[in-house]
Structure formats: structure tokens, C-alpha cells
Amino acid sequence: MGNSTGDAPSTPLHSVSVAGAVIREDGRILAIRRRDNGTWEPPGGVLELGETPEDGVIREVQEETGVLVKVDRLTGVYKNMTRGIIALVFRCQPAGGQEHPSSESTAVAWLTPEEVKERMTEAYSVRLLDALDGDAPHVRAHDGKRLQPAR
């Protein structure tokens, strides 16, 4: 385990990603089918060093879908325990642009909550479903596919 002197070898390094739960007025949620592995996920990606989480969400959603968004609020923090990735998910409203696939996506769709459950693994569907409820931010851990039981 780590020691208290804080020297680099024992300091765990995490990657931070951001994703948008973009919800239309009709309740449908923006999703992409990834080009690299064909899975359906919320639009998002790695947060760059010089940007705020909100700016990262706006950039990633626009890059991957063509949709411009207004960030509403943080709805969840998710840790992939296998890969050491922390994902911050923000509820967003569409604010312009036109959806289209990108170099990272083969399809962009507005899914119902039922379609989100059908098409996505639990680790990703929960991020969008959590954003639909009115509760404060959720904090969850997963292995890349399945949620780990809450403590």
C-alpha cells in the first residue's frame, strides 16, 4: 500500500473522464454507438488538463454527436475499479447543433429510458438513468460492466 511521504511510485494515478446525460424535452436521452467497440454509451471522454469538467462535457458531446449542450448539474461519479477511471456525469440540455456520427461514433440516437436499459451495459445505463431522477449526485463503483454493491 501507499506510504505517508507521498512519493510518486506509491501514489495511485486515476484517469478522469466526463460524460453528458443529454435529455430532450420529450425525455429521450442522447447516446452514441462507439466506432471502436460497437457498444452504446453516453457521449463523453477524457477530461483535458486545462479544462473545467463542464467545458469538457460541452466539448466531448459536440465532438462525438454534433449536439451543442447547456450543462445543468452533476448527477453522478462512477469509478471503474478495473481500469482506475473516474467518470463525472452531468445532466445537460440540448442547445443547438445537429446530431451526426463522428470519427468516434458510428451512430447517434435519442433513446428512451427502456432502450438505454436494453442497449447499454449496466455500468453505462445507470449513468443515464441516475440523471433522470431528482436525487443528489450518485456515487457508484463498477468493473466496466456490472455495478458493485453499495456499501
Secondary structure as UniProt FT lines:
FT   TURN            4..5
FT   HELIX           8..10
FT   STRAND          15..23
FT   TURN            25..26
FT   STRAND          29..34
FT   TURN            35..37
FT   STRAND          40..41
FT   STRAND          44..46
FT   TURN            49..50
FT   HELIX           53..65
FT   STRAND          67..80
FT   TURN            81..84
FT   STRAND          85..97
FT   TURN            103..104
FT   STRAND          105..111
FT   HELIX           113..119
FT   HELIX           122..132
FT   STRAND          138..142
//
